[in-house]
């Protein structure tokens, strides 16, 4: 309970409060570098875009007119899956590059249906 005219900062901090953990977190980052949880939105975008692009390639593979076109889409699916697996979880720069690349690719592939 806060007494009248008492500032909340005058109270002793509880052990394990957010302010107490901050120096430990910063020390861990300094020693070990950033971990992949520092970029959760990029991580989620990488996963979602990879799946959507892969699904689009499979869809185009199924609608292919001839065997050559089918093989081309199949190779793209395999290449995309290899790329997704090869990126390290802490390589934020590469993940962001792939997100930009895959966003443009997906937009171009969606335009194929509009033509």
ABEGO torsion letter per residue (X at the ends): XBBBGBBAAABBBBBGBAAAAAAAAAAAAAAAEBBAAABAAAAAAAAAAAAAAAAAAAAAAAABABAAAAAAAAAAAAAAAAAAAABBAABAAAAAAAAAAAAAAAAAAAAAAAX
